Amino acid sequence: MKQTILVSQPSDLTVAWAQQIVDKHDANTVVAKVDVVAVDIGTTTRVCVAVEHNGPDTLPSRWFVKLPSLAWRAKMITALPRLLHTEVRFYNEVAESVPLSVPICLAAHSRFGRGSTLVLADVAEFDGIPSAASDALTLAEAALVVEQLAHIHARFWNKVHIDPKYCWLAGPVRVLEDFLGTALAVPLMKRGLRLAGANIPSALHVPAIHYALHRRTAMRFLTDDSQTLVHHDCHPGNLFWNKDRSMVGFLDWQLVRAGEGVSDVAYFLATALSPEMRRRHEAELLARYVQTLAENGVAGFDNVQLMQRYRAHVVYAFEAMIVTLAVGGMMNLDCNLELIRRTAAAVEDLDAFSVLPISRTME
């Protein structure tokens, strides 16, 4: 029987499996041993493996393998919208065009009904240092991330809908994901608010439920502007750094899509900065974002309108963290609660719900 790199659990990561992947890069290299070093189960099952081989140093020996989640709740949420399939497609079709650092892809395959498998070089092998989801970044680190986001947004500005190569970023899978998000919005928001308890100010509960009830209208508003390629999950846990933190790379592209560039900035600042740091510097960082876009050929922003859009998109960051808690098993609990506290503070500080058109119907 013909071998396939598609696997469903860590025990499937055998020498024969690894040899297939190595053969694609160097036919003279032989794999001698594969050891599972660590397994982390969240939105996907993430497996770190050590691969002993006799190949060149350029062929990594520590791999990061992403498989469908073994946690049933997370699998239910991620299977229908095919989130891992989306990340596989990103690495196969888009990653080489992205003007920022991403992990080296060794293999990426997906087949309908059979699942998806993504094999990346462990960033640690090349001196990369992953962040933790709850890391609070410095101003210099945040400025670097914002600049990188501007570079990628400028590269794809108003191209994702007209270039056939990228049209899938706004295709049926994304539409299905948004439909499911809307269908489940109210029960997940209610459950998340209950589980979060005192981590969310009580004053946010009514507008949060109201938002969930009118999510479809809110999502139309949040996608009604210039489109580009957005990461859509840009929190600290999806970043990696070099040793002196002067260079940053981006992980976890399973939510990549067509969207409004400032949505990534809002999500990032709401999750990656302490509330005090964000309050002091968010206007400065937004100005840095606009300046970098202009330097890359995208100009003409109305600063007042940009701030309004930024405020509105903070709501999604808040919702994403609440839904993560409600589903469970998708993020370390302490990290999740810290990001809930940060995003709740951002929503409250910016009066973010009031910017959405649904606010006019609130009692």
Summary of the structure (lengths in Angstrom):
residues: 363
radius of gyration: 20.5
end to end distance: 63.9
largest distance: 69.7
contacts: 1210
relative contact order: 0.13
helix: 53%
strand: 16%
